[in-house]
Amino acid sequence: RTIEKFEKEAANLGKSSFKYAWVLDKLKAERERGITIDIALWKFETPKYYVTVIDAPGHRDFIKNMITGTSQADCAILIIAAGTGEFEAGISKEGQTREHALLAFTLGVRQLIVAINKMDTTKWSESRYDEIVKETSIFVKKVG
């Protein structure tokens, strides 16, 4: 029901693809701008583990909030945009992807899951996927 509610609200703002992000993005500004600004926590447990998901911002303007969230993490998910130009900008010398991976390692995160987002913008290109995996693997190995 929650997702259905977010789906309707997001559609009304012309942001229907953001329905899942809104589970943790609570601020009005986050929803309007389509970016995470503040950290958000979501807890659940399995028979074996207590899990806290920390949604931290990726936008350059909110790096302090990203550090706050990442400093509490045992594991991180690094989301990489597959779009032409987006991926390259992210792993460039001044890129956010590079900065986030380095900060996570510096803050003690030793388990990193890499997820490639926006593959639809590449028409699900396997060669683009392979290129991103190769470049990201080289970079992540250098980080630690």
N, C-alpha and C positions, 0 to 999 in steps of 0.2 A: 504493500500500500504506500509505503514511503516513497519508493521509486516512482510509482504511478503519479503521486503528488508532484514530485520533482519534475517528472516528464512533462506534465501539464504546465507547470510554472515556467520551465525552461522554454517550452514551445511558445508560450505567450510572449517571451522576450526574444524569440528568434534564435534561441541557443539550445535546441533540442538535444544536440550531442553532448551537452554538459550535464545531463541528468545524473550520471553517476558521480561526477565531481562534487555535486551539491550535497552528497551524503555527508561530506566533511567540510565543504566550503559553506560556512554559515553567514558570513558577513555580507551585507547588501552589496558593498563595493566589490567583493570577490565575484559575486554572481553577475553583476553588471559588466565588469571588466573581463571576466572569463579567466582570471588568474587567482592562484592562492596567495594570500597576503600574510595571514597569521598561521601558526601551527595549530593543528587540530588532532585530537587523540580519539581512537576508537579501540576499545578493549574487548577481547573475547578469549575463551579458553578451549583447549582441546583436551582429550584425556591425558595428554602428556605435557602440554605447554600452556603457559599464560602468555598471551600475545597482546602487545599494544602496537597498533598501527599509528605511526606519526606522519601526518600529511604535512610536509614542509614546503614552503614556496621555492620555486625555481627561478623566479624573476630577479634580475640583477638589483632592483630597487629594494628587495626584501631579504638580502643575503644574511643580515643579522638574525632574522627569524629562522632562516634555513639552518644556520649554525646552532641555534638553540635546540631545534628539533633533532638535528643529526648528532649532537653531543650526547643524546640520551639513547642512541641506537646501538644495537648489536649487529644489525644487518641493514643494508640499504638497497633500495631499488633505484637504479639510475635509468631514467626514461630518456631515450634518445629520439629526436625527431628525424624521420627518414627523408623529409622533403629536400629537394635539390637546393643547396645553399644553406638550409637550416642545419643539417648535419655538419657540414664543413665549418660553418660559423661556430657551432657548439664545441668542436674539438680544436679550433684554432688556438693560437697562443693566448688570446684574451677571452676565449669562449667560456660560456657558462657550464657546459658539460664537463670540460676540463677542470674548471675551478671547483665544481661540486665534487668530482671524484677525488681531487687532491685534498679538499677540506675534509671529506668523509674519512679518508685514510689518516690524515693528521689528527682527527678527533678520535681515532681508535677503531674505526669500523674496518673489520677484516673480512667480512662476508658481503659480497656485492652481487646483486642480481641485475643484469642489464636487460632492459625491455626496449624494443624498437617500436615506436609509435608512428602513426601517420603513414603506414605502408600503402594505404589507399591512394595517397597522393602520387605514388610511384607506379600505380596500377599493379601493385603486388609484384613488382619486379624482383625476381630471384637474384639477378646480377647486382641490383642495388643492395639487397639484403646482404649478399655475400661480401660486397665491398665494405659495408658498414661493420659487419662482424670482424672482418680482417683488420680494418683501421682501429676499431675500438679495442680489439684484443691486444694489438701492439701497444696502444696507449695505456691500457689498464695494467699490463705487465710492467711497464715502466714505472707506474705509480707505486706498485707494491703488490 
